[in-house]
């Protein structure tokens, strides 16, 4: 094989490796029901989630339960399109996007408030920081305890003004979803209790401190 052919083969292999790495980085975790499995598979996610918890006071398990509900950890998730005449794809109901399914206007408010300009909704670290910020704002503006996942999710869905007006009062379906998110947060917390010490050790090792 000539030198030029060798170089082309090496370049092709490197390109394939980069594509595979990118795919692994953005693909959803293989087991979204187990927070320990998620953090072991997705290198760096635990550190980013823990940083958001320490910054905003929102428990890791609560924030992860929110992201599971909103996007199932799909980085570029969008609301499904509406249907015209029952079968023609129509516009999407909103511009919600990414891991947290944040609206564009809310995301821009987050960027200004947190000084995290240039943050991306399809970046996990930015997304979980956004959820922590939003829950911190809910705690202050709606007087919700930081570990009250049920009411925090209602505020996340309805907005702070909507929550304070109790717009969720007659939405039985939303209350059921909030119960489901709260139950998942409790399961995540129980799982995290069993593995967090090893995750902390790995975080320190990777951070070299």
C-alpha positions in Angstrom: 0.0 0.0 0.0 1.4 3.4 -0.9 2.0 6.2 1.5 -0.9 8.2 0.2 -3.3 5.3 0.5 -2.0 4.7 4.0 -2.7 8.3 4.9 -6.2 8.1 3.4 -7.0 5.0 5.4 -5.8 6.6 8.6 -7.9 9.7 7.9 -11.0 7.5 7.2 -10.5 5.5 10.4 -10.1 8.7 12.5 -13.2 10.2 10.9 -15.2 7.0 11.7 -13.9 7.1 15.3 -15.0 10.7 15.6 -18.5 9.9 14.3 -18.8 7.0 16.7 -17.7 9.1 19.6 -20.2 11.8 18.7 -22.9 9.3 18.5 -22.1 7.8 21.9 -22.0 11.3 23.4 -25.5 12.3 22.2 -27.3 9.0 22.2 -29.7 8.5 25.2 -28.5 6.3 28.1 -29.3 2.6 27.6 -31.1 2.3 30.9 -33.0 5.5 31.8 -34.7 3.9 34.7 -31.5 3.6 36.7 -29.6 6.8 37.6 -26.5 4.9 38.6 -26.4 3.2 35.2 -26.9 6.6 33.5 -24.0 8.2 35.3 -21.7 5.3 34.8 -22.4 5.2 31.1 -22.4 9.0 30.5 -19.0 10.2 31.6 -19.1 13.7 33.0 -22.9 13.8 33.6 -22.7 13.2 37.3 -20.2 16.0 37.8 -22.3 18.4 35.8 -25.5 17.3 37.7 -23.7 17.7 41.1 -22.4 21.1 40.1 -25.9 22.2 39.3 -27.2 20.9 42.6 -24.5 22.8 44.5 -25.1 26.0 42.5 -28.9 26.0 42.7 -29.9 23.8 45.6 -32.0 21.5 43.5 -31.4 17.8 44.2 -29.7 15.8 41.4 -32.5 13.2 41.5 -35.2 15.8 41.0 -33.4 17.5 38.1 -32.8 14.1 36.4 -36.4 13.1 36.9 -37.5 16.3 35.1 -35.2 15.6 32.1 -36.4 12.0 31.9 -40.0 13.3 31.8 -39.3 16.1 29.3 -37.1 14.3 26.7 -36.1 10.8 27.9 -32.6 12.2 27.7 -32.8 12.7 23.9 -30.6 15.7 23.2 -32.5 17.2 20.3 -36.1 16.3 21.4 -38.9 18.5 20.0 -42.7 18.4 20.6 -44.4 16.2 18.0 -45.9 18.0 15.0 -49.6 18.7 14.9 -51.7 17.0 12.3 -53.8 18.7 9.6 -56.9 16.8 8.5 -55.6 14.0 10.8 -52.6 13.0 8.7 -50.8 15.9 7.1 -47.8 17.0 9.3 -48.4 20.5 10.6 -46.4 23.0 12.8 -45.1 22.1 16.2 -47.1 23.4 19.1 -44.1 25.3 20.5 -40.3 25.8 20.0 -39.5 23.7 23.1 -36.2 21.9 22.4 -33.5 19.8 23.8 -33.0 17.8 27.1 -35.1 20.2 29.2 -37.7 21.0 26.5 -37.2 24.7 27.3 -38.9 27.3 25.3 -36.7 29.8 23.5 -37.9 32.8 25.5 -37.4 31.0 28.8 -34.0 29.8 27.7 -32.9 33.4 26.9 -34.1 34.5 30.3 -32.0 31.8 31.8 -28.9 32.9 29.8 -29.3 36.5 31.0 -30.0 35.6 34.6 -27.2 33.0 35.0 -24.7 34.8 32.7 -24.4 31.5 30.8 -24.5 33.2 27.4 -24.1 30.8 24.5 -25.6 27.9 26.5 -27.3 25.1 24.4 -30.4 23.3 25.1 -29.0 20.1 23.5 -25.9 20.2 25.8 -26.5 18.1 29.0 -24.4 20.3 31.3 -26.3 23.5 30.2 -29.6 21.7 30.3 -29.3 20.4 33.8 -28.0 23.8 35.0 -31.1 25.3 33.4 -33.4 22.9 35.3 -31.6 23.7 38.6 -31.9 27.5 37.9 -35.6 27.1 37.1 -36.3 25.1 40.2 -34.4 27.7 42.3 -36.5 30.4 40.8 -39.7 28.3 41.6 -38.6 27.9 45.2 -38.2 31.7 45.5 -41.1 33.0 43.5 -43.6 30.2 44.3 -42.5 29.4 47.8 -41.9 25.7 47.0 -39.4 23.6 49.0 -36.3 22.5 47.0 -37.1 18.8 47.5 -40.9 19.1 46.7 -40.6 17.5 43.2 -44.4 17.3 42.8 -45.0 21.1 43.1 -41.7 22.0 41.4 -42.8 20.1 38.3 -46.2 21.8 38.3 -44.3 25.1 38.3 -42.0 23.9 35.5 -44.9 23.0 33.3 -47.2 25.9 34.1 -44.7 28.7 34.6 -44.2 30.6 37.8 -47.2 33.0 37.1 -49.4 30.0 36.1 -48.4 28.1 39.3 -49.2 31.1 41.5 -52.6 31.4 39.7 -53.1 27.7 40.3 -53.8 27.1 36.6 -53.1 23.4 37.3 -56.1 23.0 39.6 -58.4 21.4 37.0 -55.7 19.6 35.1 -56.0 16.1 36.4 -53.7 14.7 33.7 -50.9 17.1 34.7 -51.3 16.2 38.4 -50.8 12.6 37.4 -47.7 13.4 35.5 -46.3 15.4 38.4 -46.9 12.4 40.7 -45.1 10.2 38.2 -42.1 12.6 38.1 -42.1 12.8 41.9 -42.1 9.0 42.2 -39.2 8.7 39.7 -37.2 11.3 41.7 -37.7 9.2 44.8 -36.5 6.1 43.0 -33.5 7.9 41.5 -32.6 9.2 45.0 -32.7 5.7 46.4 -30.5 4.4 43.6 -28.2 7.3 44.0 -27.8 6.6 47.7 -26.3 3.2 46.8 -23.8 4.4 44.2 -23.0 8.1 44.9 -19.8 7.4 46.9 -18.2 5.6 43.9 -19.4 8.4 41.5 -17.8 11.0 43.8 -14.5 9.1 43.7 -14.6 9.0 40.0 -15.4 12.7 39.8 -12.4 13.5 41.9 -10.2 11.2 39.9 -11.2 12.7 36.6 -11.0 16.2 38.0 -7.5 15.5 39.4 -8.3 16.8 42.8 
